[in-house]
């Protein structure tokens, strides 16, 4: 039996600011992100298995992505902890805001790399992460493909 790709889509609201950027995105603002997660594997061929015919149960994939990404990033504001935004982050946290401090500039490109690492580490060994698409607006998105990220 051949490999099959399955995709599950998620959405969440996140704010961010790009420190040092020369455009409007240097200001704190937010997006309604859409994340498409595609995994690849062979459907389970054991007819005695309750997940017979599935590559992975969509519910199991949902648990991974919801726990690691959606529940963490939804309605949070993300700042690079290595910038002066850390002072703003501290002030917002004191006021009860959900703030995430990350090791990278919180662009869609860097977020999708972070998400790929988190998801890959939790997938069952017989399933591989094929790709991610993180849509920031209706017309702008970043994509991560396993085939583009193989070790040299």
GROMACS elastic network, one bead per residue, 0.5 to 0.9 nm:
[ bonds ]
;  ai    aj funct       b0    kb
    1    42     6  0.66530   500
    1    43     6  0.76487   500
    1    45     6  0.83487   500
    2    41     6  0.80578   500
    2    42     6  0.60109   500
    2    43     6  0.81794   500
    3    40     6  0.63100   500
    3    43     6  0.74327   500
    3    55     6  0.85261   500
    4    39     6  0.82745   500
    4    40     6  0.55200   500
    4    41     6  0.55629   500
    4    42     6  0.59374   500
    4    43     6  0.71249   500
    4    55     6  0.70651   500
    5    38     6  0.63259   500
    5    39     6  0.55242   500
    5    41     6  0.66837   500
    5    42     6  0.86771   500
    5    55     6  0.79683   500
    5   130     6  0.75988   500
    6    37     6  0.81595   500
    6    38     6  0.54322   500
    6    39     6  0.56135   500
    6    40     6  0.65066   500
    6    41     6  0.86500   500
    6    55     6  0.75456   500
    6    56     6  0.82882   500
    6    58     6  0.85666   500
    7    36     6  0.64479   500
    7    37     6  0.53287   500
    7    39     6  0.65298   500
    7    40     6  0.89694   500
    7    58     6  0.85103   500
    8    35     6  0.83286   500
    8    36     6  0.57983   500
    8    37     6  0.53803   500
    8    38     6  0.66358   500
    8    39     6  0.88387   500
    8    58     6  0.70420   500
    8    61     6  0.76689   500
    8    62     6  0.74569   500
    9    34     6  0.70409   500
    9    35     6  0.56376   500
    9    37     6  0.62675   500
    9    38     6  0.87851   500
    9    62     6  0.88521   500
   10    33     6  0.82558   500
   10    34     6  0.57160   500
   10    35     6  0.50591   500
   10    36     6  0.63802   500
   10    37     6  0.81289   500
   10    62     6  0.84763   500
   10    65     6  0.82747   500
   10    66     6  0.81647   500
   10    70     6  0.75502   500
   11    32     6  0.69588   500
   11    33     6  0.55211   500
   11    35     6  0.60492   500
   11    36     6  0.87843   500
   11    70     6  0.73576   500
   11    74     6  0.84032   500
   12    31     6  0.83106   500
   12    32     6  0.58705   500
   12    33     6  0.53724   500
   12    34     6  0.67313   500
   12    35     6  0.83042   500
   12    70     6  0.61025   500
   12    71     6  0.84539   500
   12    73     6  0.71814   500
   12    75     6  0.72806   500
   13    30     6  0.70005   500
   13    31     6  0.57731   500
   13    33     6  0.59726   500
   13    34     6  0.88855   500
   13    70     6  0.88229   500
   13    73     6  0.74384   500
   13    74     6  0.50048   500
   13    75     6  0.51745   500
   13    76     6  0.75651   500
   14    29     6  0.84536   500
   14    30     6  0.53996   500
   14    31     6  0.56414   500
   14    32     6  0.67432   500
   14    33     6  0.72079   500
   14    73     6  0.61033   500
   14    74     6  0.55475   500
   14    75     6  0.50720   500
   14    76     6  0.53156   500
   14    77     6  0.58775   500
   14    78     6  0.74077   500
   15    28     6  0.66996   500
   15    29     6  0.52767   500
   15    31     6  0.63290   500
   15    32     6  0.89878   500
   15    73     6  0.88396   500
   15    74     6  0.88576   500
   15    75     6  0.71185   500
   15    76     6  0.61371   500
   15    78     6  0.61347   500
   15    79     6  0.88531   500
   16    25     6  0.82734   500
   16    26     6  0.87500   500
   16    27     6  0.80843   500
   16    28     6  0.54632   500
   16    29     6  0.57178   500
   16    30     6  0.60763   500
   16    31     6  0.84393   500
   16    76     6  0.83255   500
   16    77     6  0.51757   500
   16    79     6  0.60319   500
   16   106     6  0.67272   500
   16   107     6  0.84282   500
   17    21     6  0.87938   500
   17    25     6  0.59317   500
   17    26     6  0.52127   500
   17    27     6  0.54246   500
   17    29     6  0.64403   500
   17    30     6  0.84788   500
   17    77     6  0.82570   500
   17    78     6  0.72001   500
   17    79     6  0.63498   500
   17    80     6  0.84930   500
   17    85     6  0.83393   500
   17   105     6  0.85863   500
   17   106     6  0.72880   500
   17   107     6  0.86597   500
   18    21     6  0.56215   500
   18    25     6  0.58003   500
   18    27     6  0.71829   500
   18    28     6  0.79185   500
   18    79     6  0.75825   500
   18    80     6  0.79535   500
   18   105     6  0.63988   500
   18   106     6  0.66226   500
   18   107     6  0.73256   500
   19    22     6  0.88944   500
   19    25     6  0.84780   500
   19    26     6  0.55956   500
   19    27     6  0.83185   500
   19    79     6  0.82176   500
   19    80     6  0.76712   500
   19    83     6  0.67625   500
   19    84     6  0.79148   500
   19    85     6  0.71172   500
   19   105     6  0.75419   500
   20    26     6  0.67139   500
   20    83     6  0.87877   500
   21    24     6  0.80006   500
   21    25     6  0.68354   500
   21    26     6  0.52842   500
   22    25     6  0.79121   500
   22    26     6  0.68751   500
   23    26     6  0.61001   500
   23    27     6  0.84549   500
   24    27     6  0.59376   500
   24    28     6  0.89541   500
   25    28     6  0.70231   500
   25    29     6  0.71297   500
   26    29     6  0.86058   500
   28    77     6  0.83196   500
   29    77     6  0.86506   500
   30    33     6  0.89828   500
   30    77     6  0.80131   500
   31   136     6  0.59977   500
   31   137     6  0.69395   500
   32   135     6  0.83336   500
   32   136     6  0.65902   500
   32   137     6  0.71039   500
   33   134     6  0.67363   500
   33   135     6  0.55161   500
   33   137     6  0.70895   500
   34   133     6  0.78706   500
   34   134     6  0.57921   500
   34   136     6  0.68593   500
   34   137     6  0.84111   500
   34   141     6  0.89777   500
   35   112     6  0.89128   500
   35   132     6  0.69661   500
   35   133     6  0.56209   500
   35   135     6  0.62793   500
   35   136     6  0.89317   500
   36   131     6  0.80943   500
   36   132     6  0.55771   500
   36   133     6  0.50644   500
   36   134     6  0.66146   500
   36   135     6  0.83694   500
   37    61     6  0.87548   500
   37    65     6  0.83623   500
   37   129     6  0.78218   500
   37   130     6  0.80162   500
   37   131     6  0.62613   500
   37   133     6  0.68383   500
   37   134     6  0.88628   500
   38   128     6  0.88669   500
   38   129     6  0.63275   500
   38   130     6  0.54347   500
   38   131     6  0.51540   500
   38   132     6  0.62298   500
   38   133     6  0.86332   500
   39    55     6  0.84404   500
   39    56     6  0.84850   500
   39    61     6  0.89555   500
   39   127     6  0.66376   500
   39   128     6  0.55667   500
   39   131     6  0.68839   500
   39   132     6  0.89172   500
   40    55     6  0.73263   500
   40    56     6  0.89501   500
   40   126     6  0.89153   500
   40   127     6  0.58977   500
   40   128     6  0.53581   500
   40   129     6  0.63321   500
   40   130     6  0.57767   500
   41    55     6  0.56284   500
   41    56     6  0.81458   500
   41   126     6  0.65887   500
   41   127     6  0.50463   500
   41   128     6  0.65313   500
   42    45     6  0.82420   500
   42    53     6  0.87024   500
   42    54     6  0.79562   500
   42    55     6  0.55571   500
   42   126     6  0.80120   500
   42   127     6  0.79485   500
   43    51     6  0.87726   500
   43    52     6  0.72331   500
   43    56     6  0.76349   500
   44    47     6  0.79756   500
   44    49     6  0.76339   500
   44    51     6  0.67543   500
   44    52     6  0.50176   500
   44    53     6  0.50182   500
   44    54     6  0.55823   500
   44    55     6  0.61546   500
   44    56     6  0.83396   500
   45    48     6  0.87602   500
   45    49     6  0.81525   500
   45    52     6  0.59606   500
   45    53     6  0.61253   500
   45    54     6  0.84839   500
   46    49     6  0.54802   500
   46    50     6  0.87821   500
   46    51     6  0.85571   500
   46    52     6  0.59190   500
   46    53     6  0.80998   500
   47    50     6  0.76960   500
   47    51     6  0.84140   500
   47    52     6  0.53934   500
   47    53     6  0.79227   500
   48    51     6  0.85152   500
   48    52     6  0.70504   500
   49    52     6  0.51444   500
   49    53     6  0.88746   500
   50    53     6  0.89849   500
   51    54     6  0.56164   500
   51    55     6  0.82865   500
   51    56     6  0.76506   500
   51    57     6  0.68829   500
   52    55     6  0.85875   500
   53    56     6  0.89352   500
   54    57     6  0.61964   500
   54    58     6  0.87520   500
   55    58     6  0.88898   500
   55   126     6  0.89300   500
   55   127     6  0.74935   500
   56    59     6  0.82965   500
   56    60     6  0.68756   500
   56    61     6  0.69372   500
   56   124     6  0.87510   500
   56   127     6  0.76243   500
   57    60     6  0.51989   500
   57    61     6  0.65213   500
   57    62     6  0.86168   500
   58    61     6  0.51140   500
   58    62     6  0.60272   500
   58    63     6  0.86863   500
   59    63     6  0.62410   500
   59    64     6  0.88478   500
   60    63     6  0.51749   500
   60    64     6  0.65877   500
   60    65     6  0.89368   500
   61    64     6  0.52939   500
   61    65     6  0.63648   500
   61    66     6  0.84389   500
   61   123     6  0.79938   500
   62    65     6  0.52985   500
   62    66     6  0.57037   500
   62    67     6  0.82178   500
   63    66     6  0.52336   500
   63    67     6  0.58790   500
   63    68     6  0.83789   500
   64    67     6  0.54146   500
   64    68     6  0.60600   500
   64    69     6  0.81230   500
   64   118     6  0.89983   500
   64   119     6  0.68402   500
   64   122     6  0.68785   500
   64   123     6  0.77982   500
   65    68     6  0.52828   500
   65    69     6  0.53663   500
   65    70     6  0.64373   500
   65    71     6  0.84845   500
   65   115     6  0.86627   500
   65   118     6  0.86487   500
   65   119     6  0.66595   500
   66    69     6  0.55564   500
   66    71     6  0.55461   500
   66    72     6  0.80938   500
   67    70     6  0.64642   500
   67    71     6  0.55476   500
   67    72     6  0.70843   500
   68    71     6  0.68072   500
   68    72     6  0.63835   500
   68    73     6  0.86606   500
   68   115     6  0.80836   500
   68   118     6  0.67688   500
   68   119     6  0.73308   500
   69    72     6  0.52943   500
   69    73     6  0.58556   500
   69    74     6  0.79924   500
   69   115     6  0.68225   500
   69   118     6  0.81407   500
   69   119     6  0.84742   500
   70    73     6  0.53720   500
   70    74     6  0.54520   500
   71    74     6  0.56348   500
   71    75     6  0.87255   500
   72    75     6  0.84194   500
   72    76     6  0.74209   500
   72   100     6  0.83565   500
   73    76     6  0.52799   500
   73    77     6  0.77290   500
   73    78     6  0.79339   500
   73    98     6  0.88960   500
   73    99     6  0.89080   500
   73   100     6  0.77362   500
   74    77     6  0.86632   500
   75    98     6  0.71177   500
   75    99     6  0.89082   500
   76    97     6  0.75240   500
   76    99     6  0.53507   500
   76   100     6  0.65858   500
   77    89     6  0.83108   500
   77    97     6  0.80445   500
   77    98     6  0.64163   500
   77   100     6  0.60623   500
   77   101     6  0.85655   500
   78    81     6  0.89838   500
   78    89     6  0.85274   500
   78    98     6  0.88412   500
   78    99     6  0.59254   500
   78   101     6  0.59672   500
   78   102     6  0.71025   500
   78   106     6  0.65586   500
   79    82     6  0.86099   500
   79    83     6  0.80520   500
   79    85     6  0.63412   500
   79    86     6  0.71018   500
   79    89     6  0.72437   500
   79    99     6  0.76083   500
   79   100     6  0.63252   500
   79   101     6  0.51226   500
   79   102     6  0.62643   500
   79   103     6  0.86735   500
   79   104     6  0.82259   500
   79   105     6  0.73029   500
   79   106     6  0.64466   500
   80    83     6  0.59038   500
   80    84     6  0.86295   500
   80    85     6  0.70241   500
   80    86     6  0.74151   500
   80   100     6  0.84571   500
   80   101     6  0.56526   500
   80   102     6  0.50314   500
   80   103     6  0.57421   500
   80   104     6  0.53684   500
   80   105     6  0.52952   500
   80   106     6  0.64544   500
   81    84     6  0.78230   500
   81    85     6  0.70271   500
   81    86     6  0.54870   500
   81    89     6  0.86624   500
   81   100     6  0.85378   500
   81   102     6  0.55143   500
   81   103     6  0.59875   500
   81   104     6  0.76929   500
   81   105     6  0.88100   500
   82    85     6  0.79963   500
   82    86     6  0.72851   500
   82   101     6  0.86217   500
   82   102     6  0.82105   500
   82   103     6  0.68161   500
   82   104     6  0.79429   500
   82   105     6  0.89165   500
   83    86     6  0.61433   500
   83    87     6  0.86795   500
   84    87     6  0.59102   500
   84    88     6  0.76161   500
   85    88     6  0.51234   500
   85    89     6  0.61224   500
   85    90     6  0.86624   500
   86    90     6  0.61584   500
   86    91     6  0.86830   500
   86   101     6  0.75319   500
   87    90     6  0.51796   500
   87    91     6  0.64135   500
   87    92     6  0.87504   500
   88    91     6  0.51380   500
   88    92     6  0.62010   500
   88    93     6  0.85987   500
   89    92     6  0.51285   500
   89    93     6  0.60964   500
   89    94     6  0.86147   500
   89    97     6  0.86729   500
   89    99     6  0.62645   500
   89   100     6  0.80717   500
   89   101     6  0.77675   500
   90    93     6  0.50789   500
   90    94     6  0.62020   500
   90    95     6  0.86913   500
   90    99     6  0.83173   500
   91    94     6  0.51661   500
   91    95     6  0.64505   500
   91    96     6  0.89469   500
   91    97     6  0.88099   500
   92    95     6  0.50526   500
   92    96     6  0.64811   500
   92    97     6  0.52758   500
   92    98     6  0.77692   500
   92    99     6  0.72249   500
   93    96     6  0.50312   500
   93    98     6  0.64403   500
   93    99     6  0.63084   500
   94    97     6  0.73475   500
   96    99     6  0.89846   500
  101   104     6  0.87769   500
  102   105     6  0.77500   500
  102   106     6  0.75784   500
  103   106     6  0.86982   500
  104   107     6  0.82984   500
  104   110     6  0.67059   500
  104   111     6  0.82254   500
  105   110     6  0.67196   500
  105   111     6  0.83925   500
  106   109     6  0.79933   500
  106   110     6  0.61018   500
  106   111     6  0.60256   500
  107   110     6  0.53416   500
  107   111     6  0.60597   500
  107   112     6  0.85572   500
  108   111     6  0.50457   500
  108   112     6  0.60267   500
  108   113     6  0.86637   500
  108   134     6  0.66039   500
  108   135     6  0.77811   500
  108   136     6  0.68727   500
  108   141     6  0.69762   500
  108   142     6  0.57985   500
  108   143     6  0.87641   500
  109   112     6  0.54388   500
  109   113     6  0.66028   500
  109   114     6  0.89484   500
  109   134     6  0.82554   500
  109   141     6  0.82727   500
  109   142     6  0.54282   500
  109   143     6  0.74802   500
  109   144     6  0.82910   500
  110   113     6  0.51598   500
  110   114     6  0.63181   500
  110   115     6  0.86650   500
  110   142     6  0.89013   500
  111   114     6  0.50316   500
  111   115     6  0.60885   500
  111   116     6  0.85702   500
  111   134     6  0.82465   500
  111   142     6  0.89430   500
  112   116     6  0.60633   500
  112   117     6  0.86840   500
  112   132     6  0.69295   500
  112   133     6  0.74476   500
  112   134     6  0.63357   500
  112   142     6  0.69686   500
  112   143     6  0.70489   500
  112   144     6  0.65285   500
  113   116     6  0.51390   500
  113   117     6  0.64151   500
  113   118     6  0.88107   500
  113   132     6  0.89021   500
  113   143     6  0.89229   500
  113   144     6  0.68790   500
  114   117     6  0.53219   500
  114   118     6  0.63899   500
  114   119     6  0.87779   500
  115   118     6  0.51436   500
  115   119     6  0.60927   500
  115   120     6  0.84706   500
  115   132     6  0.83026   500
  116   119     6  0.52775   500
  116   120     6  0.59391   500
  116   121     6  0.85551   500
  116   129     6  0.76240   500
  116   131     6  0.80887   500
  116   132     6  0.70965   500
  116   144     6  0.74810   500
  116   146     6  0.89168   500
  117   120     6  0.53530   500
  117   121     6  0.63433   500
  118   121     6  0.55415   500
  118   122     6  0.69654   500
  119   122     6  0.54844   500
  119   123     6  0.64704   500
  119   129     6  0.75565   500
  120   123     6  0.55131   500
  120   124     6  0.87688   500
  120   128     6  0.71047   500
  120   129     6  0.59583   500
  121   124     6  0.86127   500
  122   125     6  0.87377   500
  123   126     6  0.80951   500
  123   127     6  0.62242   500
  123   128     6  0.70413   500
  123   129     6  0.77565   500
  124   127     6  0.55199   500
  124   128     6  0.79788   500
  125   128     6  0.74145   500
  128   146     6  0.85402   500
  129   132     6  0.81071   500
  129   145     6  0.82581   500
  129   146     6  0.67266   500
  130   144     6  0.83853   500
  130   145     6  0.59405   500
  130   146     6  0.53296   500
  130   147     6  0.76427   500
  131   143     6  0.71223   500
  131   144     6  0.53460   500
  131   146     6  0.60909   500
  131   147     6  0.85880   500
  132   142     6  0.81845   500
  132   143     6  0.55507   500
  132   144     6  0.50644   500
  132   145     6  0.66502   500
  132   146     6  0.89672   500
  133   141     6  0.67467   500
  133   142     6  0.58196   500
  133   144     6  0.65099   500
  133   145     6  0.88267   500
  134   140     6  0.87113   500
  134   141     6  0.54235   500
  134   142     6  0.53066   500
  134   143     6  0.63171   500
  134   144     6  0.85726   500
  135   138     6  0.71003   500
  135   139     6  0.78630   500
  135   140     6  0.59795   500
  135   142     6  0.65040   500
  135   143     6  0.85412   500
  136   139     6  0.78756   500
  136   140     6  0.56656   500
  136   141     6  0.55035   500
  136   142     6  0.80536   500
  137   140     6  0.51194   500
  137   141     6  0.70114   500
  138   141     6  0.81869   500
  144   147     6  0.88552   500
  144   148     6  0.75878   500
  144   149     6  0.81798   500
  145   148     6  0.53630   500
  145   149     6  0.67072   500
  146   149     6  0.51086   500
  146   150     6  0.65141   500
  147   150     6  0.59589   500
  149   152     6  0.87471   500
